[in-house]
Amino acid sequence: MKIITKKSYPDLFEKVLAGEKTFDMRVADFDIQPGDILEQVEVNYDGTPTGRKVRHVVGEVLRTKEIDFWKQEDIDQYGYQVMSLAERVD
């Protein structure tokens, strides 16, 4: 287990604190594994830290380069959509 620290802008940071945003999507330029700690440090839009931070244990990690079941032209046209699964309904 390791701690990975990343910056987070105020609007997204607030949603994480409120429990509204239960996922994080980043460019995959660092190694993170399930069980690691993601520490989000709030920064203003000019990059200065606000002094607030929040930590979460990382669950599932999905790397989009490993997904090969969509056509590249569809990805280019529509992009990706990431959804949080909040509540199970049967």
C-alpha positions as CSV (number, residue, x, y, z in Angstrom):
1,M,0.0,0.0,0.0
2,K,1.2,3.5,-0.9
3,I,-0.1,7.0,-0.7
4,I,-0.6,8.8,-4.0
5,T,-1.2,12.6,-3.7
6,K,-3.1,14.5,-6.4
7,K,-4.4,18.0,-6.7
8,S,-8.2,18.7,-6.9
9,Y,-10.0,21.9,-7.8
10,P,-12.5,23.2,-5.3
11,D,-15.7,22.3,-7.1
12,L,-14.7,18.6,-7.5
13,F,-13.1,18.5,-4.0
14,E,-16.4,19.7,-2.4
15,K,-18.3,16.9,-4.3
16,V,-15.9,14.3,-2.9
17,L,-16.3,15.7,0.6
18,A,-20.1,15.7,0.3
19,G,-20.1,12.1,-0.9
20,E,-21.6,13.1,-4.3
21,K,-18.5,12.2,-6.3
22,T,-17.5,8.6,-5.5
23,F,-15.0,8.1,-8.3
24,D,-11.9,9.8,-9.7
25,M,-10.7,10.0,-13.3
26,R,-7.2,11.0,-14.1
27,V,-4.6,10.7,-16.9
28,A,-2.9,7.3,-16.2
29,D,0.6,8.8,-15.8
30,F,1.2,7.2,-12.4
31,D,0.9,3.7,-10.9
32,I,-2.0,3.2,-8.5
33,Q,-3.4,-0.2,-7.3
34,P,-6.5,-1.3,-5.4
35,G,-5.7,-0.8,-1.7
36,D,-3.5,2.2,-2.2
37,I,-4.5,5.5,-0.6
38,L,-5.5,8.4,-2.9
39,E,-4.9,11.7,-1.1
40,Q,-6.7,14.6,-2.8
41,V,-5.3,18.0,-1.9
42,E,-7.6,20.9,-2.7
43,V,-6.0,23.7,-4.7
44,N,-7.4,27.0,-6.0
45,Y,-7.6,27.5,-9.8
46,D,-4.2,29.3,-9.7
47,G,-2.7,26.2,-8.1
48,T,-2.2,27.4,-4.6
49,P,-3.2,24.9,-1.9
50,T,-6.1,25.7,0.3
51,G,-4.9,23.5,3.2
52,R,-7.7,20.9,2.9
53,K,-7.1,17.3,1.9
54,V,-9.1,14.1,1.9
55,R,-7.9,10.4,1.7
56,H,-9.7,7.3,0.3
57,V,-8.7,3.7,-0.1
58,V,-8.7,2.9,-3.8
59,G,-11.1,0.2,-4.9
60,E,-11.3,-0.9,-8.5
61,V,-8.8,0.7,-11.0
62,L,-9.9,0.8,-14.6
63,R,-7.3,1.7,-17.2
64,T,-8.9,2.7,-20.5
65,K,-5.9,1.6,-22.6
66,E,-6.7,-1.9,-21.6
67,I,-10.2,-1.8,-22.9
68,D,-10.5,-2.9,-26.5
69,F,-14.2,-3.4,-27.1
70,W,-15.1,0.0,-28.6
71,K,-14.2,1.2,-32.0
72,Q,-11.6,4.0,-32.1
73,E,-13.9,6.2,-34.3
74,D,-16.7,6.0,-31.7
75,I,-14.3,7.0,-29.0
76,D,-13.0,9.9,-31.1
77,Q,-16.6,11.0,-31.8
78,Y,-18.2,10.6,-28.4
79,G,-15.4,10.2,-25.9
80,Y,-15.8,8.3,-22.6
81,Q,-18.5,8.6,-20.0
82,V,-17.7,7.5,-16.4
83,M,-20.5,6.6,-14.1
84,S,-20.7,6.0,-10.4
85,L,-22.9,3.2,-9.3
86,A,-24.6,4.7,-6.3
87,E,-27.4,2.4,-5.3
88,R,-28.5,-1.1,-6.4
89,V,-32.1,-1.5,-7.4
90,D,-33.7,-4.8,-8.3
